[in-house]
Structure formats: C-alpha cells, structure tokens
Amino acid sequence: MSSFGSFGAFLDMGGYAAFVWPSYALTLAVMGLNVFWAKRLLARSRQVARRRLAIQEESRLAAEAST
C-alpha cells in the first residue's frame, strides 16, 4: 500500500509539492537539453570529420595526378 491516501495527497507531496515538482521539472529539462546538445554536437562533429576526409581525399587525388 502506498504512503499516500489519494492521488491528490500524492500530488501535494505532504506539503512539499512547491519544492518537489519544480525540482522534477528542472531535472527533466536539464536532461532533455543534455540529450539535445549531445546530438547537435555529434552531428556537427560528423560534419567536420566528413569535410576533413573530403579535403584529404582531394589532396591525395591531386598528389596522384601530379606524379
């Protein structure tokens, strides 16, 4: 059995709801932003890596063509 008598009592968190629910919301927001920023950084890193590989390939082909 739960320590809360009703769903309303659960939402009230024993009078600490003003502290508990914003903490959960802030934690969820930070975790969501962390995932968003990580995905964005990964996409940018992949783009930079592709650009560098393309430049290397162009340099290699130019070197082969000049020999």
mmCIF file as gemmi writes it, N, C-alpha and C atoms, coordinates in Angstrom:
data_model
loop_
_atom_site.group_PDB
_atom_site.id
_atom_site.type_symbol
_atom_site.label_atom_id
_atom_site.label_alt_id
_atom_site.label_comp_id
_atom_site.label_asym_id
_atom_site.label_entity_id
_atom_site.label_seq_id
_atom_site.pdbx_PDB_ins_code
_atom_site.Cartn_x
_atom_site.Cartn_y
_atom_site.Cartn_z
_atom_site.occupancy
_atom_site.B_iso_or_equiv
_atom_site.pdbx_formal_charge
_atom_site.auth_seq_id
_atom_site.auth_asym_id
_atom_site.pdbx_PDB_model_num
ATOM 1 N N . MET Axp A 1 ? 0.842 -1.179 0 1 0 ? 1 A 1
ATOM 2 C CA . MET Axp A 1 ? 0 0 0 1 0 ? 1 A 1
ATOM 3 C C . MET Axp A 1 ? 0.891 1.248 0 1 0 ? 1 A 1
ATOM 4 N N . SER Axp A 2 ? 0.454 2.232 -0.673 1 0 ? 2 A 1
ATOM 5 C CA . SER Axp A 2 ? 1.219 3.462 -0.804 1 0 ? 2 A 1
ATOM 6 C C . SER Axp A 2 ? 1.093 4.311 0.46 1 0 ? 2 A 1
ATOM 7 N N . SER Axp A 3 ? 2.053 5.183 0.662 1 0 ? 3 A 1
ATOM 8 C CA . SER Axp A 3 ? 2.015 6.044 1.845 1 0 ? 3 A 1
ATOM 9 C C . SER Axp A 3 ? 1.083 7.233 1.656 1 0 ? 3 A 1
ATOM 10 N N . PHE Axp A 4 ? 0.59 7.413 0.436 1 0 ? 4 A 1
ATOM 11 C CA . PHE Axp A 4 ? -0.355 8.494 0.155 1 0 ? 4 A 1
ATOM 12 C C . PHE Axp A 4 ? -1.759 7.917 0.104 1 0 ? 4 A 1
ATOM 13 N N . GLY Axp A 5 ? -2.71 8.623 0.73 1 0 ? 5 A 1
ATOM 14 C CA . GLY Axp A 5 ? -4.078 8.137 0.786 1 0 ? 5 A 1
ATOM 15 C C . GLY Axp A 5 ? -4.83 8.302 -0.519 1 0 ? 5 A 1
ATOM 16 N N . SER Axp A 6 ? -4.457 9.297 -1.295 1 0 ? 6 A 1
ATOM 17 C CA . SER Axp A 6 ? -5.16 9.551 -2.556 1 0 ? 6 A 1
ATOM 18 C C . SER Axp A 6 ? -4.179 10.159 -3.554 1 0 ? 6 A 1
ATOM 19 N N . PHE Axp A 7 ? -4.634 10.278 -4.777 1 0 ? 7 A 1
ATOM 20 C CA . PHE Axp A 7 ? -3.789 10.869 -5.813 1 0 ? 7 A 1
ATOM 21 C C . PHE Axp A 7 ? -3.532 12.338 -5.499 1 0 ? 7 A 1
ATOM 22 N N . GLY Axp A 8 ? -4.522 13.013 -4.948 1 0 ? 8 A 1
ATOM 23 C CA . GLY Axp A 8 ? -4.352 14.413 -4.556 1 0 ? 8 A 1
ATOM 24 C C . GLY Axp A 8 ? -3.287 14.563 -3.484 1 0 ? 8 A 1
ATOM 25 N N . ALA Axp A 9 ? -3.271 13.635 -2.538 1 0 ? 9 A 1
ATOM 26 C CA . ALA Axp A 9 ? -2.247 13.663 -1.496 1 0 ? 9 A 1
ATOM 27 C C . ALA Axp A 9 ? -0.869 13.404 -2.098 1 0 ? 9 A 1
ATOM 28 N N . PHE Axp A 10 ? -0.822 12.534 -3.089 1 0 ? 10 A 1
ATOM 29 C CA . PHE Axp A 10 ? 0.437 12.277 -3.784 1 0 ? 10 A 1
ATOM 30 C C . PHE Axp A 10 ? 0.934 13.548 -4.461 1 0 ? 10 A 1
ATOM 31 N N . LEU Axp A 11 ? 0.049 14.237 -5.168 1 0 ? 11 A 1
ATOM 32 C CA . LEU Axp A 11 ? 0.439 15.464 -5.851 1 0 ? 11 A 1
ATOM 33 C C . LEU Axp A 11 ? 0.847 16.555 -4.865 1 0 ? 11 A 1
ATOM 34 N N . ASP Axp A 12 ? 0.261 16.548 -3.68 1 0 ? 12 A 1
ATOM 35 C CA . ASP Axp A 12 ? 0.587 17.542 -2.652 1 0 ? 12 A 1
ATOM 36 C C . ASP Axp A 12 ? 1.935 17.252 -2 1 0 ? 12 A 1
ATOM 37 N N . MET Axp A 13 ? 2.391 16.006 -2.054 1 0 ? 13 A 1
ATOM 38 C CA . MET Axp A 13 ? 3.679 15.568 -1.512 1 0 ? 13 A 1
ATOM 39 C C . MET Axp A 13 ? 3.862 15.986 -0.056 1 0 ? 13 A 1
ATOM 40 N N . GLY Axp A 14 ? 2.812 15.849 0.731 1 0 ? 14 A 1
ATOM 41 C CA . GLY Axp A 14 ? 2.917 16.163 2.152 1 0 ? 14 A 1
ATOM 42 C C . GLY Axp A 14 ? 3.212 17.622 2.429 1 0 ? 14 A 1
ATOM 43 N N . GLY Axp A 15 ? 2.782 18.491 1.525 1 0 ? 15 A 1
ATOM 44 C CA . GLY Axp A 15 ? 3.011 19.922 1.697 1 0 ? 15 A 1
ATOM 45 C C . GLY Axp A 15 ? 4.289 20.426 1.037 1 0 ? 15 A 1
ATOM 46 N N . TYR Axp A 16 ? 5.055 19.542 0.462 1 0 ? 16 A 1
ATOM 47 C CA . TYR Axp A 16 ? 6.324 19.931 -0.171 1 0 ? 16 A 1
ATOM 48 C C . TYR Axp A 16 ? 6.237 19.993 -1.693 1 0 ? 16 A 1
ATOM 49 N N . ALA Axp A 17 ? 5.039 19.988 -2.222 1 0 ? 17 A 1
ATOM 50 C CA . ALA Axp A 17 ? 4.864 19.966 -3.677 1 0 ? 17 A 1
ATOM 51 C C . ALA Axp A 17 ? 5.518 21.171 -4.36 1 0 ? 17 A 1
ATOM 52 N N . ALA Axp A 18 ? 5.529 22.316 -3.687 1 0 ? 18 A 1
ATOM 53 C CA . ALA Axp A 18 ? 6.13 23.523 -4.276 1 0 ? 18 A 1
ATOM 54 C C . ALA Axp A 18 ? 7.638 23.359 -4.484 1 0 ? 18 A 1
ATOM 55 N N . PHE Axp A 19 ? 8.241 22.417 -3.783 1 0 ? 19 A 1
ATOM 56 C CA . PHE Axp A 19 ? 9.671 22.167 -3.932 1 0 ? 19 A 1
ATOM 57 C C . PHE Axp A 19 ? 9.946 20.932 -4.783 1 0 ? 19 A 1
ATOM 58 N N . VAL Axp A 20 ? 9.101 19.923 -4.641 1 0 ? 20 A 1
ATOM 59 C CA . VAL Axp A 20 ? 9.332 18.637 -5.304 1 0 ? 20 A 1
ATOM 60 C C . VAL Axp A 20 ? 9.093 18.733 -6.802 1 0 ? 20 A 1
ATOM 61 N N . TRP Axp A 21 ? 7.93 19.214 -7.214 1 0 ? 21 A 1
ATOM 62 C CA . TRP Axp A 21 ? 7.588 19.198 -8.638 1 0 ? 21 A 1
ATOM 63 C C . TRP Axp A 21 ? 8.455 20.118 -9.488 1 0 ? 21 A 1
ATOM 64 N N . PRO Axp A 22 ? 8.791 21.332 -9.018 1 0 ? 22 A 1
ATOM 65 C CA . PRO Axp A 22 ? 9.741 22.126 -9.819 1 0 ? 22 A 1
ATOM 66 C C . PRO Axp A 22 ? 11.118 21.453 -9.928 1 0 ? 22 A 1
ATOM 67 N N . SER Axp A 23 ? 11.522 20.733 -8.883 1 0 ? 23 A 1
ATOM 68 C CA . SER Axp A 23 ? 12.796 20.014 -8.95 1 0 ? 23 A 1
ATOM 69 C C . SER Axp A 23 ? 12.753 18.932 -10.021 1 0 ? 23 A 1
ATOM 70 N N . TYR Axp A 24 ? 11.65 18.209 -10.07 1 0 ? 24 A 1
ATOM 71 C CA . TYR Axp A 24 ? 11.492 17.195 -11.122 1 0 ? 24 A 1
ATOM 72 C C . TYR Axp A 24 ? 11.483 17.853 -12.507 1 0 ? 24 A 1
ATOM 73 N N . ALA Axp A 25 ? 10.765 18.97 -12.636 1 0 ? 25 A 1
ATOM 74 C CA . ALA Axp A 25 ? 10.687 19.656 -13.933 1 0 ? 25 A 1
ATOM 75 C C . ALA Axp A 25 ? 12.066 20.158 -14.367 1 0 ? 25 A 1
ATOM 76 N N . LEU Axp A 26 ? 12.806 20.738 -13.424 1 0 ? 26 A 1
ATOM 77 C CA . LEU Axp A 26 ? 14.137 21.247 -13.746 1 0 ? 26 A 1
ATOM 78 C C . LEU Axp A 26 ? 15.076 20.105 -14.146 1 0 ? 26 A 1
ATOM 79 N N . THR Axp A 27 ? 15.007 19.008 -13.417 1 0 ? 27 A 1
ATOM 80 C CA . THR Axp A 27 ? 15.841 17.847 -13.742 1 0 ? 27 A 1
ATOM 81 C C . THR Axp A 27 ? 15.511 17.318 -15.13 1 0 ? 27 A 1
ATOM 82 N N . LEU Axp A 28 ? 14.227 17.195 -15.436 1 0 ? 28 A 1
ATOM 83 C CA . LEU Axp A 28 ? 13.809 16.711 -16.746 1 0 ? 28 A 1
ATOM 84 C C . LEU Axp A 28 ? 14.265 17.663 -17.853 1 0 ? 28 A 1
ATOM 85 N N . ALA Axp A 29 ? 14.163 18.97 -17.604 1 0 ? 29 A 1
ATOM 86 C CA . ALA Axp A 29 ? 14.595 19.95 -18.601 1 0 ? 29 A 1
ATOM 87 C C . ALA Axp A 29 ? 16.099 19.863 -18.846 1 0 ? 29 A 1
ATOM 88 N N . VAL Axp A 30 ? 16.874 19.742 -17.784 1 0 ? 30 A 1
ATOM 89 C CA . VAL Axp A 30 ? 18.331 19.65 -17.932 1 0 ? 30 A 1
ATOM 90 C C . VAL Axp A 30 ? 18.716 18.377 -18.673 1 0 ? 30 A 1
ATOM 91 N N . MET Axp A 31 ? 18.065 17.274 -18.332 1 0 ? 31 A 1
ATOM 92 C CA . MET Axp A 31 ? 18.368 16.019 -19.032 1 0 ? 31 A 1
ATOM 93 C C . MET Axp A 31 ? 17.979 16.111 -20.504 1 0 ? 31 A 1
ATOM 94 N N . GLY Axp A 32 ? 16.847 16.719 -20.797 1 0 ? 32 A 1
ATOM 95 C CA . GLY Axp A 32 ? 16.434 16.894 -22.19 1 0 ? 32 A 1
ATOM 96 C C . GLY Axp A 32 ? 17.405 17.771 -22.956 1 0 ? 32 A 1
ATOM 97 N N . LEU Axp A 33 ? 17.838 18.874 -22.346 1 0 ? 33 A 1
ATOM 98 C CA . LEU Axp A 33 ? 18.811 19.747 -23.004 1 0 ? 33 A 1
ATOM 99 C C . LEU Axp A 33 ? 20.146 19.037 -23.212 1 0 ? 33 A 1
ATOM 100 N N . ASN Axp A 34 ? 20.53 18.22 -22.251 1 0 ? 34 A 1
ATOM 101 C CA . ASN Axp A 34 ? 21.778 17.473 -22.388 1 0 ? 34 A 1
ATOM 102 C C . ASN Axp A 34 ? 21.726 16.54 -23.595 1 0 ? 34 A 1
ATOM 103 N N . VAL Axp A 35 ? 20.622 15.851 -23.775 1 0 ? 35 A 1
ATOM 104 C CA . VAL Axp A 35 ? 20.47 14.959 -24.93 1 0 ? 35 A 1
ATOM 105 C C . VAL Axp A 35 ? 20.468 15.778 -26.228 1 0 ? 35 A 1
ATOM 106 N N . PHE Axp A 36 ? 19.737 16.884 -26.232 1 0 ? 36 A 1
ATOM 107 C CA . PHE Axp A 36 ? 19.66 17.742 -27.42 1 0 ? 36 A 1
ATOM 108 C C . PHE Axp A 36 ? 21.043 18.265 -27.804 1 0 ? 36 A 1
ATOM 109 N N . TRP Axp A 37 ? 21.77 18.793 -26.815 1 0 ? 37 A 1
ATOM 110 C CA . TRP Axp A 37 ? 23.107 19.344 -27.099 1 0 ? 37 A 1
ATOM 111 C C . TRP Axp A 37 ? 24.077 18.259 -27.538 1 0 ? 37 A 1
ATOM 112 N N . ALA Axp A 38 ? 23.977 17.078 -26.952 1 0 ? 38 A 1
ATOM 113 C CA . ALA Axp A 38 ? 24.87 15.981 -27.336 1 0 ? 38 A 1
ATOM 114 C C . ALA Axp A 38 ? 24.613 15.557 -28.78 1 0 ? 38 A 1
ATOM 115 N N . LYS Axp A 39 ? 23.348 15.453 -29.161 1 0 ? 39 A 1
ATOM 116 C CA . LYS Axp A 39 ? 23.027 15.084 -30.544 1 0 ? 39 A 1
ATOM 117 C C . LYS Axp A 39 ? 23.497 16.151 -31.52 1 0 ? 39 A 1
ATOM 118 N N . ARG Axp A 40 ? 23.329 17.411 -31.14 1 0 ? 40 A 1
ATOM 119 C CA . ARG Axp A 40 ? 23.757 18.509 -32.012 1 0 ? 40 A 1
ATOM 120 C C . ARG Axp A 40 ? 25.278 18.51 -32.163 1 0 ? 40 A 1
ATOM 121 N N . LEU Axp A 41 ? 25.99 18.29 -31.074 1 0 ? 41 A 1
ATOM 122 C CA . LEU Axp A 41 ? 27.447 18.237 -31.135 1 0 ? 41 A 1
ATOM 123 C C . LEU Axp A 41 ? 27.917 17.055 -31.969 1 0 ? 41 A 1
ATOM 124 N N . LEU Axp A 42 ? 27.257 15.92 -31.827 1 0 ? 42 A 1
ATOM 125 C CA . LEU Axp A 42 ? 27.62 14.75 -32.626 1 0 ? 42 A 1
ATOM 126 C C . LEU Axp A 42 ? 27.415 15.027 -34.114 1 0 ? 42 A 1
ATOM 127 N N . ALA Axp A 43 ? 26.316 15.659 -34.47 1 0 ? 43 A 1
ATOM 128 C CA . ALA Axp A 43 ? 26.054 15.969 -35.875 1 0 ? 43 A 1
ATOM 129 C C . ALA Axp A 43 ? 27.108 16.927 -36.421 1 0 ? 43 A 1
ATOM 130 N N . ARG Axp A 44 ? 27.457 17.939 -35.636 1 0 ? 44 A 1
ATOM 131 C CA . ARG Axp A 44 ? 28.481 18.893 -36.083 1 0 ? 44 A 1
ATOM 132 C C . ARG Axp A 44 ? 29.845 18.217 -36.213 1 0 ? 44 A 1
ATOM 133 N N . SER Axp A 45 ? 30.174 17.35 -35.271 1 0 ? 45 A 1
ATOM 134 C CA . SER Axp A 45 ? 31.459 16.644 -35.326 1 0 ? 45 A 1
ATOM 135 C C . SER Axp A 45 ? 31.541 15.744 -36.543 1 0 ? 45 A 1
ATOM 136 N N . ARG Axp A 46 ? 30.456 15.069 -36.845 1 0 ? 46 A 1
ATOM 137 C CA . ARG Axp A 46 ? 30.43 14.227 -38.047 1 0 ? 46 A 1
ATOM 138 C C . ARG Axp A 46 ? 30.597 15.062 -39.301 1 0 ? 46 A 1
ATOM 139 N N . GLN Axp A 47 ? 29.958 16.225 -39.325 1 0 ? 47 A 1
ATOM 140 C CA . GLN Axp A 47 ? 30.064 17.112 -40.486 1 0 ? 47 A 1
ATOM 141 C C . GLN Axp A 47 ? 31.513 17.581 -40.666 1 0 ? 47 A 1
ATOM 142 N N . VAL Axp A 48 ? 32.162 17.956 -39.584 1 0 ? 48 A 1
ATOM 143 C CA . VAL Axp A 48 ? 33.569 18.389 -39.651 1 0 ? 48 A 1
ATOM 144 C C . VAL Axp A 48 ? 34.447 17.233 -40.111 1 0 ? 48 A 1
ATOM 145 N N . ALA Axp A 49 ? 34.209 16.042 -39.586 1 0 ? 49 A 1
ATOM 146 C CA . ALA Axp A 49 ? 35.007 14.879 -39.979 1 0 ? 49 A 1
ATOM 147 C C . ALA Axp A 49 ? 34.833 14.576 -41.462 1 0 ? 49 A 1
ATOM 148 N N . ARG Axp A 50 ? 33.602 14.662 -41.955 1 0 ? 50 A 1
ATOM 149 C CA . ARG Axp A 50 ? 33.369 14.426 -43.393 1 0 ? 50 A 1
ATOM 150 C C . ARG Axp A 50 ? 34.1 15.455 -44.238 1 0 ? 50 A 1
ATOM 151 N N . ARG Axp A 51 ? 34.064 16.726 -43.787 1 0 ? 51 A 1
ATOM 152 C CA . ARG Axp A 51 ? 34.763 17.781 -44.518 1 0 ? 51 A 1
ATOM 153 C C . ARG Axp A 51 ? 36.27 17.509 -44.555 1 0 ? 51 A 1
ATOM 154 N N . ARG Axp A 52 ? 36.834 17.117 -43.426 1 0 ? 52 A 1
ATOM 155 C CA . ARG Axp A 52 ? 38.267 16.835 -43.368 1 0 ? 52 A 1
ATOM 156 C C . ARG Axp A 52 ? 38.636 15.649 -44.241 1 0 ? 52 A 1
ATOM 157 N N . LEU Axp A 53 ? 37.802 14.615 -44.234 1 0 ? 53 A 1
ATOM 158 C CA . LEU Axp A 53 ? 38.066 13.46 -45.087 1 0 ? 53 A 1
ATOM 159 C C . LEU Axp A 53 ? 38.002 13.839 -46.562 1 0 ? 53 A 1
ATOM 160 N N . ALA Axp A 54 ? 37.055 14.698 -46.915 1 0 ? 54 A 1
ATOM 161 C CA . ALA Axp A 54 ? 36.947 15.134 -48.309 1 0 ? 54 A 1
ATOM 162 C C . ALA Axp A 54 ? 38.189 15.921 -48.716 1 0 ? 54 A 1
ATOM 163 N N . ILE Axp A 55 ? 38.683 16.775 -47.84 1 0 ? 55 A 1
ATOM 164 C CA . ILE Axp A 55 ? 39.886 17.552 -48.144 1 0 ? 55 A 1
ATOM 165 C C . ILE Axp A 55 ? 41.085 16.625 -48.288 1 0 ? 55 A 1
ATOM 166 N N . GLN Axp A 56 ? 41.195 15.644 -47.409 1 0 ? 56 A 1
ATOM 167 C CA . GLN Axp A 56 ? 42.291 14.673 -47.511 1 0 ? 56 A 1
ATOM 168 C C . GLN Axp A 56 ? 42.217 13.902 -48.825 1 0 ? 56 A 1
ATOM 169 N N . GLU Axp A 57 ? 41.034 13.495 -49.193 1 0 ? 57 A 1
ATOM 170 C CA . GLU Axp A 57 ? 40.851 12.736 -50.439 1 0 ? 57 A 1
ATOM 171 C C . GLU Axp A 57 ? 41.222 13.595 -51.647 1 0 ? 57 A 1
ATOM 172 N N . GLU Axp A 58 ? 40.812 14.868 -51.643 1 0 ? 58 A 1
ATOM 173 C CA . GLU Axp A 58 ? 41.169 15.772 -52.737 1 0 ? 58 A 1
ATOM 174 C C . GLU Axp A 58 ? 42.694 15.944 -52.811 1 0 ? 58 A 1
ATOM 175 N N . SER Axp A 59 ? 43.333 16.085 -51.657 1 0 ? 59 A 1
ATOM 176 C CA . SER Axp A 59 ? 44.797 16.241 -51.634 1 0 ? 59 A 1
ATOM 177 C C . SER Axp A 59 ? 45.474 14.983 -52.163 1 0 ? 59 A 1
ATOM 178 N N . ARG Axp A 60 ? 44.959 13.823 -51.772 1 0 ? 60 A 1
ATOM 179 C CA . ARG Axp A 60 ? 45.54 12.558 -52.223 1 0 ? 60 A 1
ATOM 180 C C . ARG Axp A 60 ? 45.387 12.406 -53.737 1 0 ? 60 A 1
ATOM 181 N N . LEU Axp A 61 ? 44.202 12.728 -54.242 1 0 ? 61 A 1
ATOM 182 C CA . LEU Axp A 61 ? 43.977 12.623 -55.691 1 0 ? 61 A 1
ATOM 183 C C . LEU Axp A 61 ? 44.832 13.614 -56.468 1 0 ? 61 A 1
ATOM 184 N N . ALA Axp A 62 ? 44.992 14.823 -55.921 1 0 ? 62 A 1
ATOM 185 C CA . ALA Axp A 62 ? 45.841 15.821 -56.59 1 0 ? 62 A 1
ATOM 186 C C . ALA Axp A 62 ? 47.29 15.36 -56.608 1 0 ? 62 A 1
ATOM 187 N N . ALA Axp A 63 ? 47.725 14.743 -55.522 1 0 ? 63 A 1
ATOM 188 C CA . ALA Axp A 63 ? 49.108 14.256 -55.456 1 0 ? 63 A 1
ATOM 189 C C . ALA Axp A 63 ? 49.31 13.113 -56.455 1 0 ? 63 A 1
ATOM 190 N N . GLU Axp A 64 ? 48.35 12.237 -56.589 1 0 ? 64 A 1
ATOM 191 C CA . GLU Axp A 64 ? 48.451 11.116 -57.541 1 0 ? 64 A 1
ATOM 192 C C . GLU Axp A 64 ? 48.435 11.633 -58.98 1 0 ? 64 A 1
ATOM 193 N N . ALA Axp A 65 ? 47.629 12.661 -59.221 1 0 ? 65 A 1
ATOM 194 C CA . ALA Axp A 65 ? 47.526 13.197 -60.583 1 0 ? 65 A 1
ATOM 195 C C . ALA Axp A 65 ? 48.817 13.938 -60.996 1 0 ? 65 A 1
ATOM 196 N N . SER Axp A 66 ? 49.5 14.507 -60.042 1 0 ? 66 A 1
ATOM 197 C CA . SER Axp A 66 ? 50.715 15.278 -60.382 1 0 ? 66 A 1
ATOM 198 C C . SER Axp A 66 ? 51.933 14.363 -60.536 1 0 ? 66 A 1
ATOM 199 N N . THR Axp A 67 ? 51.846 13.118 -60.15 1 0 ? 67 A 1
ATOM 200 C CA . THR Axp A 67 ? 53.004 12.223 -60.292 1 0 ? 67 A 1
ATOM 201 C C . THR Axp A 67 ? 52.962 11.432 -61.559 1 0 ? 67 A 1
